[in-house]
């Protein structure tokens, strides 16, 4: 009698097999991840928005997006954007006393007064480890002074449509008069996503900065965990790598809390997310517990992006799309002698599951046009039902949605060639003479019958695979029980 534990394990295994089978063969149309619950996010201000329309959230994913908030070091993205547009990256910058005047709590790369660095190198020092000294030096070089550079930042903010933002410095150090909103920062993120040079900087994992007079080298590391793994330490740290991320920037001050802004791009669609105001206390926590708190924003940003793309590119059955108006039947010209015959073709697998861009599906449902391009190779008889007939590609506003193979729905044979009727030759033989017998009658052999051993062999091979599978499951459960 099977032990109770064994029965439970067997039932669990059977349930797992059934679940996998159901997922593989019966993927529901519109399958997508669950929508994140923003009320459970510790940040006060959150938004996931479209890169081409950053004021609009994805499926309503926003929380207090228009509420006044502090950006902290996310400010450095605006600094970088202005510097790239108005500065010369090859300029040499002499570090001033103002640039290095920072408290011990402020992030810095450790440049010294009087040292000389290339502007491009200081940009990496500002963005990757969030060096405030590098940000100040960049601002002074491009704007003449940090206050002068702040005027350039505010002009850029107005140009972008960030109507609820005001900047007073280039580093993001707290100032009651420097504020923004999550929606305004989504606008900034969308602009940053369009700047390839800035995205290249933001996705660089490590960079070496060389001082130009004495050759001192400063190595900096990207602290954005969607782009780079955390620096190894004495305890386990949270990993949140996201392959579609094209840049991001962290921030943290007592007034702003922990902040984060990031951009991602998949299949030509850019999404941006902003998280502001995570003030979960870290006092008294050390090691992994501490790391989980400060890394929470990265995990949440990754969750937002994953949901956003699953929402915009859900899996859907082609048969479902057919019922919504997607064309799946076409004709293929087939040469038959001197004429051309239009032969019906269909999508090879109407039950195939594809990733359908949501705006295209909504347009299809409302009677909008999804452009179709059929690629048909030359064909001539004979053609059989099920033979390959090329492929069909579907487009929405010049965006390739997916491509499916086509097959011929019916066959087409050439006309039979006329030939003379066969001549029947009859052989005549004389009748046997008296006392002579006719040739013996040849018996038609019966179909061979399987002997008993042959029958057993066929039955053996039919039953053996299931027995092996059942036996394997039994041994697996037995071993687990003994280990337990």
C-alpha positions in Angstrom: 0.0 0.0 0.0 1.4 3.4 -1.0 2.3 5.7 1.9 0.4 8.9 2.3 3.4 11.0 1.5 3.9 9.0 -1.7 0.3 9.6 -2.7 0.6 13.3 -2.1 3.7 13.5 -4.2 2.1 11.5 -7.0 -0.9 13.8 -7.0 1.4 16.8 -7.0 3.3 15.4 -10.0 0.1 14.7 -11.8 -1.1 18.2 -11.2 2.2 19.7 -12.3 2.1 17.7 -15.6 -1.5 18.8 -16.1 -0.7 22.4 -15.5 2.3 22.4 -17.9 0.2 20.7 -20.5 -2.6 23.2 -20.1 -0.2 26.1 -20.4 1.6 24.8 -23.5 -1.5 23.7 -25.4 -4.2 26.1 -24.1 -2.5 29.5 -23.7 -5.3 31.9 -23.1 -5.7 34.8 -25.5 -4.4 38.0 -24.0 -2.2 36.2 -21.4 -0.4 38.8 -19.4 1.2 39.4 -16.0 -0.9 40.6 -13.1 -1.1 44.4 -12.8 1.1 45.6 -9.9 -0.6 47.0 -6.9 0.9 50.4 -6.4 -0.7 50.8 -3.0 1.8 48.2 -1.8 4.8 50.2 -3.1 6.5 52.2 -0.4 7.1 55.2 -2.7 4.6 58.0 -2.5 4.8 59.0 -6.2 4.9 56.5 -9.0 4.2 56.3 -12.7 4.8 53.9 -15.6 4.4 55.9 -18.8 4.8 55.6 -22.6 8.0 57.0 -24.0 6.2 58.6 -26.9 3.5 60.1 -24.6 5.1 60.4 -21.2 2.2 62.2 -19.6 0.0 59.1 -20.1 0.4 56.1 -17.8 0.3 52.5 -19.0 -3.1 51.1 -18.1 -3.5 53.6 -15.3 -0.3 52.7 -13.4 0.3 55.9 -11.5 0.1 57.1 -7.9 0.2 60.8 -6.9 2.0 61.5 -10.2 1.3 65.2 -10.1 2.1 65.8 -6.5 5.1 68.0 -5.7 8.2 66.0 -4.8 12.0 66.2 -4.6 14.1 64.5 -7.3 17.4 64.1 -5.5 20.1 62.8 -7.8 17.7 62.1 -10.7 18.5 65.8 -11.3 21.8 64.7 -12.8 19.9 63.3 -15.9 18.8 66.9 -16.6 22.4 68.1 -16.0 23.7 65.5 -18.5 21.0 66.3 -21.1 21.9 70.1 -21.0 25.6 69.4 -20.9 25.4 67.1 -24.0 23.5 69.7 -25.9 25.5 72.8 -25.0 28.9 71.6 -23.9 32.0 70.2 -25.7 32.8 66.8 -24.3 36.5 67.2 -25.2 36.9 70.4 -23.1 39.4 70.2 -20.2 37.9 71.1 -16.9 39.8 72.5 -13.9 38.2 71.4 -10.7 37.2 74.5 -8.5 36.9 74.8 -4.8 33.1 75.0 -5.2 33.0 71.7 -6.9 34.7 69.8 -4.0 32.8 71.6 -1.2 30.6 68.8 -0.1 29.7 67.1 3.2 30.9 63.6 4.0 27.4 62.2 3.4 27.3 63.4 -0.2 28.2 61.0 -3.0 31.4 61.9 -4.8 34.1 60.4 -7.0 37.0 62.2 -5.2 38.3 64.8 -7.6 40.6 67.4 -6.0 40.8 71.2 -6.4 43.1 72.1 -9.2 43.0 68.8 -11.0 42.1 68.7 -14.7 39.7 66.3 -16.3 38.0 65.9 -19.7 34.4 67.0 -19.6 33.3 63.6 -21.0 35.0 61.8 -18.1 33.3 64.0 -15.5 30.0 63.1 -17.1 30.6 59.4 -16.4 31.7 60.3 -12.9 28.5 62.2 -12.4 26.1 59.5 -13.8 27.5 56.1 -12.9 28.3 56.5 -9.2 26.3 59.7 -8.8 29.3 61.9 -8.0 28.1 65.4 -6.8 31.6 66.8 -7.2 31.6 65.8 -10.9 28.2 67.3 -11.4 29.2 70.6 -10.0 32.3 70.7 -12.2 30.2 69.9 -15.3 27.8 72.7 -14.5 30.6 75.3 -14.0 32.2 74.3 -17.2 29.0 74.5 -19.3 27.1 77.3 -17.5 29.9 79.4 -16.2 28.6 78.8 -12.7 26.3 76.3 -11.1 23.6 79.0 -10.7 24.0 79.9 -14.3 23.7 76.3 -15.4 20.5 76.0 -13.3 19.0 78.6 -15.6 19.8 76.4 -18.6 18.2 73.5 -16.8 15.0 75.4 -16.2 14.9 76.6 -19.8 15.2 73.0 -20.9 12.5 71.9 -18.5 10.1 74.5 -20.0 11.1 73.4 -23.5 10.2 69.8 -22.6 6.9 70.7 -21.0 8.0 70.0 -17.4 5.7 72.8 -16.1 5.7 71.7 -12.5 9.5 71.5 -12.0 12.2 74.0 -10.9 15.9 73.4 -10.6 18.5 75.3 -8.5 21.6 73.1 -8.7 23.1 70.4 -11.0 23.7 67.6 -8.4 20.3 67.1 -6.8 21.4 68.2 -3.3 18.3 69.1 -1.4 16.9 72.6 -1.8 13.3 73.5 -0.8 13.1 75.5 -4.0 14.1 72.6 -6.2 11.1 70.4 -6.9 9.3 68.3 -9.5 6.6 65.7 -10.0 6.7 62.0 -11.1 4.9 62.9 -14.4 7.4 65.7 -15.1 10.3 63.3 -14.5 8.6 60.8 -16.9 8.8 63.6 -19.5 12.5 64.0 -18.7 13.1 60.2 -19.0 11.4 60.1 -22.4 13.8 62.9 -23.6 16.8 61.1 -22.2 15.7 57.9 -23.9 15.9 59.7 -27.3 19.5 60.7 -26.7 21.7 57.8 -27.7 24.9 59.2 -26.2 23.2 59.7 -22.8 21.8 56.1 -23.0 25.2 54.8 -23.8 26.6 56.5 -20.7 23.8 55.3 -18.5 24.2 51.7 -19.5 28.0 51.6 -19.1 28.9 49.3 -16.2 32.4 50.5 -15.4 34.6 53.4 -16.5 38.1 54.7 -15.8 38.7 58.5 -15.4 42.2 59.8 -15.9 43.4 63.1 -14.5 45.3 65.0 -17.2 48.2 66.6 -15.3 49.4 63.8 -13.0 47.6 60.8 -14.6 45.7 59.8 -11.5 43.1 57.2 -12.3 39.6 57.0 -10.7 37.6 53.9 -11.5 33.8 54.3 -11.3 31.0 51.7 -11.3 27.4 52.0 -12.3 25.1 51.6 -9.3 21.9 51.1 -11.3 21.0 47.5 -10.7 18.8 47.2 -13.8 22.0 47.7 -15.7 24.8 46.3 -13.5 25.1 43.7 -10.7 25.7 45.2 -7.3 29.3 45.3 -6.1 30.2 42.0 -4.3 30.4 42.3 -0.6 30.3 40.3 2.6 26.6 39.6 2.3 24.1 38.6 -0.5 22.8 41.6 -2.5 19.7 41.9 -4.5 20.1 41.4 -8.3 17.5 43.1 -10.6 19.1 43.0 -14.1 16.7 43.9 -16.9 18.0 43.3 -20.4 15.6 45.9 -22.0 16.7 48.7 -19.8 18.4 51.6 -21.7 19.3 53.7 -18.7 18.3 54.9 -15.3 19.4 57.1 -12.4 19.1 56.7 -8.6 18.7 59.4 -6.0 18.6 59.7 -2.2 18.3 62.5 0.3 16.6 62.7 3.7 13.9 65.0 2.3 13.3 63.1 -1.0 13.8 59.6 0.3 15.0 57.0 -2.2 14.2 57.9 -5.8 14.7 56.1 -9.1 14.0 56.9 -12.8 14.5 54.4 -15.6 13.8 53.8 -19.3 13.4 50.6 -21.2 12.8 49.7 -24.9 11.4 46.5 -26.3 10.3 45.9 -29.9 10.6 49.6 -30.7 8.4 50.6 -27.8 9.9 52.8 -25.0 8.5 52.8 -21.5 9.6 55.1 -18.6 9.1 54.7 -14.9 9.6 57.0 -12.0 9.5 56.1 -8.3 9.9 58.9 -5.6 9.6 59.1 -1.9 10.6 55.7 -0.5 11.3 56.6 3.2 11.3 53.1 4.7 13.9 53.5 7.6 17.2 51.6 7.3 18.5 52.4 10.8 19.4 49.3 12.8 19.4 47.1 9.7 22.6 45.6 8.3 23.7 43.1 5.6 21.1 41.6 3.4 18.1 43.2 5.2 19.6 46.6 4.6 20.3 45.8 1.0 16.8 44.6 0.3 15.4 48.0 1.5 17.7 50.1 -0.6 17.3 47.8 -3.7 13.5 47.7 -3.5 13.1 50.5 -6.1 15.1 48.4 -8.7 12.9 45.4 -8.1 9.7 47.5 -8.4 10.9 49.2 -11.6 11.7 45.8 -13.2 8.2 44.6 -12.2 6.6 47.7 -13.7 8.5 47.2 -17.0 7.7 43.5 -17.2 4.0 44.1 -16.6 4.0 47.0 -19.1 5.4 44.9 -21.9 3.3 41.9 -21.2 0.3 44.3 -21.3 1.3 45.8 -24.6 2.4 42.6 -26.2 0.0 39.9 -24.9 0.0 36.4 -26.2 -3.1 35.7 -28.3 -4.4 32.9 -30.5 -4.4 33.5 -34.2 -7.9 32.0 -34.4 -9.0 34.7 -32.0 -7.5 37.4 -34.1 -9.2 35.8 -37.2 -12.6 36.3 -35.4 -11.6 39.9 -34.8 -10.9 40.6 -38.4 -7.4 39.4 -39.1 -7.2 38.0 -42.7 -5.8 34.5 -42.8 -6.9 33.3 -46.2 -5.3 34.3 -49.5 -4.8 33.1 -53.1 -1.6 32.0 -54.8 -1.2 32.0 -58.6 -0.1 28.6 -59.8 1.0 27.9 -63.3 -0.7 25.0 -65.1 0.5 24.7 -68.6 -0.1 27.9 -70.4 -2.6 29.3 -67.8 -2.4 30.6 -64.3 -4.8 29.3 -61.7 -5.5 31.2 -58.4 -5.3 28.5 -55.7 -6.5 29.2 -52.1 -3.9 29.4 -49.4 -4.3 29.7 -45.6 -2.2 30.4 -42.5 -0.5 27.1 -41.8 -1.5 27.0 -38.1 -4.5 29.0 -37.2 -4.1 27.9 -33.6 -0.6 29.3 -33.3 0.0 31.8 -30.4 1.6 35.1 -31.3 2.5 38.3 -29.4 0.1 40.9 -30.6 0.9 44.6 -30.1 -2.1 45.9 -28.1 -2.8 49.1 -30.1 -2.9 47.1 -33.3 -5.4 44.6 -31.8 -7.6 47.4 -30.6 -7.5 49.0 -34.0 -8.4 45.6 -35.5 -11.3 45.2 -33.2 -12.7 48.6 -34.1 -12.4 47.9 -37.8 -9.1 49.6 -38.4 -6.6 48.4 -40.9 -3.7 46.0 -40.3 -1.6 46.0 -43.4 -0.8 42.6 -44.9 2.2 41.6 -47.1 2.1 38.2 -48.7 5.4 36.7 -49.9 4.6 34.0 -52.5 7.3 32.0 -54.3 6.6 30.9 -57.9 4.6 27.7 -58.0 3.5 25.3 -60.7 1.6 22.0 -60.8 1.7 19.6 -59.2 0.6 21.2 -55.9 -0.7 19.2 -53.0 -2.9 20.3 -50.1 -0.6 21.3 -47.2 2.4 22.2 -49.4 4.3 25.4 -48.3 2.9 28.5 -50.1 5.2 31.3 -48.7 4.4 33.5 -45.7 2.3 36.5 -44.7 3.5 39.5 -42.6 1.2 41.8 -40.7 2.0 45.4 -40.1 0.5 48.2 -38.0 1.7 51.8 -38.8 4.9 50.4 -40.3 5.5 48.2 -37.3 6.0 44.5 -38.1 3.7 42.6 -35.8 4.5 39.0 -36.7 5.0 36.7 -39.7 3.2 33.4 -40.3 3.8 30.6 -42.9 1.2 29.8 -45.5 0.1 26.5 -47.0 -2.0 25.5 -50.0 -5.6 24.7 -49.0 -6.2 22.4 -52.0 -4.1 20.4 -54.4 -3.8 20.8 -58.2 -2.6 18.1 -60.6 -1.6 18.5 -64.3 -4.1 17.1 -66.9 -3.4 13.4 -67.8 -1.6 12.9 -71.0 -3.7 11.1 -73.7 -2.3 7.6 -74.7 -3.7 4.7 -76.9 -5.8 2.1 -75.2 -3.9 -1.0 -74.2 -4.2 -4.1 -76.5 -5.2 -7.2 -74.7 -3.3 -10.3 -75.9 -4.9 -13.6 -75.3 -2.7 -16.7 -75.4 -4.4 -19.7 -76.9 -3.3 -23.2 -76.0 -4.6 -26.6 -77.4 -6.9 -28.6 -75.2 -5.2 -31.6 -73.5 -5.4 -34.8 -75.3 -7.0 -37.9 -73.8 -5.2 -39.1 -70.7 -3.3 -35.8 -70.3 -4.0 -33.5 -67.3 -4.1 -29.7 -67.2 -1.4 -27.7 -65.4 -1.8 -27.8 -61.6 -3.8 -24.9 -60.1 -1.6 -22.4 -58.2 -3.1 -21.5 -54.8 -3.0 -17.8 -53.8 -1.1 -17.6 -50.6 -3.0 -16.2 -47.6 -1.7 -13.1 -45.8 0.9 -14.0 -43.2 -0.5 -14.2 -39.7 1.4 -13.1 -36.7 2.5 -16.0 -34.5 1.9 -15.8 -30.8 5.5 -14.6 -30.0 5.1 -11.9 -32.7 1.9 -10.7 -31.1 3.5 -10.7 -27.7 6.4 -8.6 -29.1 4.1 -6.0 -30.6 2.1 -5.8 -27.3 5.4 -5.6 -25.4 6.6 -2.5 -27.3 3.2 -0.9 -26.9 3.1 -1.3 -23.2 6.8 -0.8 -22.3 7.0 3.0 -22.5 4.1 3.7 -20.1 5.6 1.0 -17.7 9.0 2.7 -17.8 7.4 6.1 -17.1 5.3 4.8 -14.2 8.3 2.9 -12.8 10.5 6.1 -13.0 7.9 8.1 -11.1 7.7 5.4 -8.4 11.5 5.2 -8.0 11.7 9.0 -7.8 9.0 9.2 -5.0 10.6 6.3 -3.2 14.0 7.9 -3.2 12.5 11.2 -1.9 10.7 9.4 0.8 13.9 7.7 2.0 15.8 11.0 2.0 13.0 12.6 4.0 
